[in-house]
Amino acid sequence: MDNKQYVCPKCGNQSYTQDQFQATGGTFAKLTNIQNKRFITISCERCGYTELYKAQTSSGMNVLDFLMNS
């Protein structure tokens, strides 16, 4: 949300929090518990409405995640 003013589409509030989470995608990733999908979340501080934005993941992070979950 850099350089843009956030306005919640539900309540019109202009303050938000940003976070992220990772999830698995595809059969192989689910079987090996590799979290190869990353998302950025933007949540309205007033009503809690949350939007998800797909983020890029690096191969190095996928390998590290695989090794740590083995």
Secondary structure, DSSP 8 states (H G I E B T S, - for coil): -TTS----TTT----EEEEEEEE--SHHHHHHT---EEEEEEEETTT--EEEEEE---HHHHHHHHHHH-
